[in-house]
C-alpha cells in the first residue's frame, strides 16, 4: 500500500507539472458613462472604482487629458511623483475587493479638469481606463424649433441636459449645432459657484434665424472635446403659417349674456376642422357651457377638438369659459364627462377656464381637458397625442384641469399657466389596465406654471390636493414651477396646503427627466405623506411580471386581471420579493399591496416578514 501511495503521489506531481502557471489579470472597470463609471471628482474627494478583479496590491494612476473624445492611452510606467497632470491616487479602502477600490483624489489635481484613471496590478498589467469630469450630454429639450420664431409658450432656447456640463476653469461651455449650417453657441452661466444647475444643464439662446433641417448637437466644456448628444437630433422647421380664425361670435352667440354658447363653439370648431385646421377664437367676456346634451357634445369627451383646431382667447383676464354645474351630471348623478378633448396639434391659450360646480371629497369625474380619447372608444381617433400646448391660461376650480385618456403623449407643452384645481391640477398617469399601448410622456415640457391648492381633502384615506401627477416620462423638462401652498384663491373654505406637490408614479419608466429650479410650500399641510417631490412605485405595472419561488406559478395573462387584494402571512422575505398567500377581488388597484411599516428590504439576506397585512394590491418595502 505504501508503494502504491508513492506511485500515485508521483503521478499527481507529474500531472501538476503540466498545468499552466496561474497568471494575474488586470482589473475590469465598469465604464458605461451613463450607468456604471464614476462621473466626477474633486481634489480630496473619495472615489469608488467598481468592477471586478481588484486586489490589495493594485495601484491607481491618474492622468489629465486634453481631448476626452480620443482613446485613452496609459502612461508608460507608474509615476513616482504626483502633480496636476500625472500621479498616483492613494487607495484608502480595500473592504470590497475584488469588486471595487476606493481612492482619495490627490490635492495636487486641478479642480474641474478632466482626468483618466487606470488600475495597475502587481504584474504591472494595466486595466482599461475610465474618465471623470468629462462632459456627458445625454439629451436636450426642446427637440423642435422654428426658423425665426419660438413654439407657442416656449423660449427660443435649447437646453442640453447631462453631467459635467459646467466649464473647465477659465473656459466657457459651448453648444454646437451641426446640420445644413454649423452654429457654435455659448452656454449661459449665472456666475454663482453655489448653484449646481450648470453641472447638469447647458442652456443657450438660439440664433434669430436658423436654417431649416436636421442637426446633431455637440457640447464642449474645454478647448477641444466636442461630445455628441447620443440618440437624438434637433429639427428646425420653417416658420408656421397663421391658420384661419373662426370667431365664436360669428355663429350667433354673444358673451356675458347668461345664455348657453355651446352650439356656437361647436359650429366654429366644425368650420375650423372643415378648412383643414384653424383657431376657434373667443373674444372678451364670459362664454358659458351649460347644456351637454346638445348634438355634437360627446357624452364622455365633451367638445372634441380634432387635430389642427386650437382654442384661443384675448387674455386670461378678459376671456372666460364657464362650465355650468350640470355639464357633467346625468339624472342627478355626477358623470364622467370632460369639457374638451384634444387630439393633437392643438393650442389652448389666453383663457380662464372656470367650473361653477362645487365638488365633494367623494366625487370623481373627468378633467376639464382630456388629452386623447380612451383606446376602447368606438371612435378613438389618433393612437398617440402629439403637439399640444397649454399656455397663459387660468384654471379656476375644475375637478382636474388636464388629464389623459391613456394613449402615449408627445410634445406636450404646459407653460405659464395658473392652476387652481379642486383635486389634481395635472394628472397624466395613463391607464394601468391598458396593455395594447405603452403609456409615455415624451419630449415634453412643464415649466413656469403656478399651482395653487384646491379644496380636496379626505383624511380617512390620507389624500388631498396634488399639483402634478405624472405616470411616465422620457426627455421631460419639469422646471421653474411653483406649488404655492400658502395661496387661498381656490380653497372655498378648505384648508390650505398640499397632499403632495410634484408626484411621479410608475405606469412606465421615468428616464431623462430634468427637475430643476422648482419651488413648493406647505406640502405636508393636508392629509397624506406631504412630499414636495416624490418618485413613487404606485401603479407599477411591471409589479407581477415575474415572481421568485412562487408556490403556485401561472402563465402571465394576456390582459390585466380584475382588481384584486392579497393576504400575506408569516414568512421570510429575501430582497424585494413577497410570497402571495391568498387573493380576492374588490380593491381599487390591480397591483399587489402588503405595505408594512418599519421593515426594509435588503438584497442579500432574509428578514422576517410581519404577520398578516391586508391592503390594496401594491407591494412595497417601507
Buried (B, 14 or more C-beta within 10 A) or exposed (E): EEEEEEEEEEEEEEEEEEEEEEEEEBBBBBBEBEEEBBBBBBBEEEBEBBBEBBBEEBBBBBBBBEEBBEEBEBBEEBBEEBEBBBBBBEBEEBEEBBBBBBBBBBEBBBEBBBBBBBBBBEEEEBBBBBBBBBBBBBBBBBBBBBBEEEBBBBBBBBBBBBBBBBBBEEEEBBBBBBBEEEBEBEBBBEEEEEEEBBBBBBBBEBBEEBBBBEBBBBBBBBEEBBBBBEEBEBBBEEEEEEBEBBEBBEBEBEBEEEEBBBBBBBBBBBBBBEEEBBBBBBBEBBBBBBBBEBEEBBEBBBBBBBBBBBBBBBBBEBBBBBBBEBBBBEEEEBBBBBBBBBBBBBBBBBBBBBBBBEBEBEBEBBBBBBBBBBBEBEEBBBEBBBBBBBBBBBBBBBBBBBBBBBBBBBBBBBBBBBBBBBBBBBBBBBBBBBEEBEBBBBBBBBBBBBBBBBBBBBEEEEBBBBBBBBBBBBBBBBBBBBBBBEBBBBBEEBBBBBBBBBBBBBBBEBBBBBBBBBEBBBBBBBBBEBBBBBBBBBBBBEBBEEBEEEEEEEEEEEEBEEBBBBBBEEEEBBBEEBBBBEEEEEBEBBBBBBBBEEBEBEEEEEEEBBEEBEBBBBBBBE
